[in-house]
Amino acid sequence: MFDGCAIFYRFPMELLAYQPIEYFLGVNTVLDRDNIGQLARFKETLSGKEICVANTHLLFNKQRGDVKLAQLAVLLANLDKECGPESARKCPYVICGDFNMQPYCLIYDFLIKGHLSFNNLRRADLSGQGGQGGPILQANFMPSQANINRDCRFGVQKNGVVESSELNRWTHPLKFASAYTHMSHDHWPEVSTFHYNGAANPDFLFYSVNSKTAEVSEGGAGGVTNVQENPLQLVRHLALPSELALRTTLGPWPNAVTPSDHIPLIADFVLHERNKMRSKQEDDFCCPTDILIGFNIYGELQVSEGGAGGVTNVQENPLQLVRHLALPSELALRTTLGPWPNAVTPSDHIPLIADFVLQ
């Protein structure tokens, strides 16, 4: 094990179980790389509610989507065994990390939709990183010694073959939504890594939901239109910047301001008892005019009445906005945190946080 990941936690979370996940199975197999994942189960000590958190670093090689997919299958199988729909101890779950893929690629689509066809599937086409072609990938490429079915569950082998009812298709039983929409406030694709060789968004934060209506289309925000959340409910997330914003502000990373070539993805969740149907697009992009008053104090602007999106054009001065921590809507709060102050939110206000650059 040569790769590295970490999960940090603090009170009131109590660690119940921890499992390192080794992707290296052996030479001359598709699982021959030293990337890893890890899985932890926590209990919130005040309520007794449990949650599983997994993170990972998948292989970078843009031509080897087969390796990424195999590594992901190992992670999903372990997550399903620990807390999936047929687990004796099922609970909400989060997976996050550097997946070395782009939003809306085939591997992303597989995670969100839960199925992947192998018809004319070429291994370099999987991750959306610019690689193309390569050998056609067969659905049975997973090594039998991994003991993982094509539904990304651990299975029973007969005569050295893992049983599967799907001959040319992969599925998985877990239901995910992304905490991010992959579009920035300036309507350009979000990026989480930016260096001299280009910008990309290989980092993701997925969380469990009960059900969803998914229409994943390339290049557009809000691919998941309706989410039926389980007790794990997304409240807000720290926005990612666009390449357009970064080229005129911070520049390529690492540098004196950003010490890594990646920046963190941050989200607030609440473990809640009630289920609730919500529109993810509404929560991410709409703010009721009676709960949020927006201020722009750093540039020339044009303001039109009507609530969200009132600022239509901003001519920024040397102080330029890079990203901000989104505020939740009243709709989201009434079914999650409730009125403030409370045990989770000690004030009747929450902070407004933004990153700026002085040009």
Summary of the structure (lengths in Angstrom):
residues: 359
radius of gyration: 21.3
end to end distance: 43.0
largest distance: 71.2
contacts: 1080
relative contact order: 0.10
helix: 14%
strand: 33%
